[in-house]
Amino acid sequence: QLQLVESGGGLVQPGGSLRLSCAASGYTLNYYVIGWFRQAPGKEPEWVSCISASGGWQDYAVAVKGRFTISRDNAKNTVYLQMNSLKPEDTAVYYCVADDGPYCSGYFNAYDYWGQGTQVTVSS
């Protein structure tokens, strides 16, 4: 019954920033670990980041560490991904995913819910 909707994607120049949002409906996000995956054309989904149910810890893929920040506002039932210093290789469809287990997973099929995705394009 949990539904996730991503937003905030778009076209940005290299070095620019975007903030993605993942809004939940149908159920609270309080009990879910939330992750972000991205998928470029012809590629498998790539794990980007994850945040605990309380927001107390976060983890990042090496490719984005130091540039991306994941956060959540459980009162708003929303998770965010702040993306700075964007590079062309960040271009992909970004998906928000949710899991009721206690741990992050780097495998897309480990998650129970996902949204429709939002396109991020980094280009001059």
C-alpha positions in Angstrom: 0.0 0.0 0.0 3.0 2.3 0.1 3.5 4.4 -3.0 6.5 6.5 -3.9 6.8 9.4 -6.3 10.1 10.9 -7.4 10.5 14.5 -8.6 13.1 17.2 -9.0 15.0 15.9 -12.0 15.8 17.9 -15.1 18.6 19.2 -17.3 21.6 20.8 -15.6 25.1 21.8 -16.7 28.2 20.1 -15.4 29.1 21.4 -11.9 25.5 22.3 -11.2 23.1 21.0 -8.5 19.7 19.4 -8.2 17.6 18.2 -5.3 15.5 15.1 -5.9 12.5 14.4 -3.7 10.7 11.1 -2.9 7.2 11.6 -1.6 5.3 8.7 0.0 1.6 8.1 0.2 -0.6 5.3 1.5 1.6 4.7 4.4 4.2 6.4 6.6 7.9 6.1 5.7 8.9 5.9 9.4 9.5 2.1 9.3 11.4 2.0 6.0 15.0 2.1 4.9 15.0 4.3 1.8 17.5 4.1 -1.0 18.2 5.7 -4.3 19.2 3.8 -7.5 19.9 5.2 -10.9 19.8 3.5 -14.3 21.4 4.7 -17.5 20.2 3.4 -20.9 21.4 -0.2 -21.4 22.8 -0.5 -17.9 21.7 -2.3 -14.8 20.4 -0.3 -11.9 23.2 1.2 -9.9 22.9 1.8 -6.1 23.6 5.4 -5.2 22.7 6.0 -1.5 20.6 4.8 1.5 19.3 6.2 4.7 18.0 4.5 7.9 14.4 4.7 9.0 15.3 7.3 11.7 17.8 9.2 9.5 20.5 8.4 11.9 22.9 6.9 9.4 23.5 7.3 5.7 25.7 5.5 3.1 26.9 6.4 -0.4 28.4 4.8 -3.4 32.0 5.7 -4.0 31.1 7.4 -7.2 28.9 10.0 -5.5 30.5 10.2 -2.0 31.3 13.8 -1.1 29.0 15.2 -3.8 25.5 13.8 -2.9 23.7 14.0 0.4 20.7 11.9 1.4 18.2 13.1 4.1 14.7 12.5 5.2 11.9 14.4 6.9 9.5 11.8 8.3 7.1 14.5 9.4 6.7 15.4 5.6 6.9 11.7 4.6 9.6 12.7 2.2 13.2 11.7 1.4 15.7 13.9 -0.4 18.8 13.5 -2.5 20.9 16.7 -2.8 23.2 16.3 -5.8 26.1 18.8 -6.1 29.0 19.1 -8.5 27.1 17.0 -11.1 29.0 15.2 -13.8 27.8 13.9 -17.2 28.2 10.4 -15.9 25.5 11.1 -13.3 23.0 11.2 -16.2 20.3 8.5 -15.5 16.8 7.9 -14.4 16.8 8.1 -10.6 14.5 5.8 -8.5 13.5 6.0 -4.9 13.1 2.6 -3.2 11.9 1.4 0.2 12.5 -1.7 2.3 11.1 -2.7 5.7 14.3 -4.5 6.7 17.0 -3.0 8.9 19.8 -2.9 6.3 20.7 -1.2 3.1 21.1 -3.4 0.0 23.0 -2.7 -3.2 20.5 -4.9 -5.1 17.4 -3.4 -6.6 15.3 -6.5 -6.2 15.9 -6.5 -2.4 13.5 -3.5 -2.1 9.7 -3.8 -1.7 8.6 -0.6 -3.3 9.8 1.9 -5.9 8.6 4.9 -7.8 8.3 5.7 -11.5 11.7 7.5 -11.6 12.8 11.0 -12.5 15.2 11.8 -15.3 18.5 13.6 -14.5 20.5 14.9 -17.5 23.9 16.6 -17.0 25.1 18.2 -20.2 26.4 21.5 -21.6 
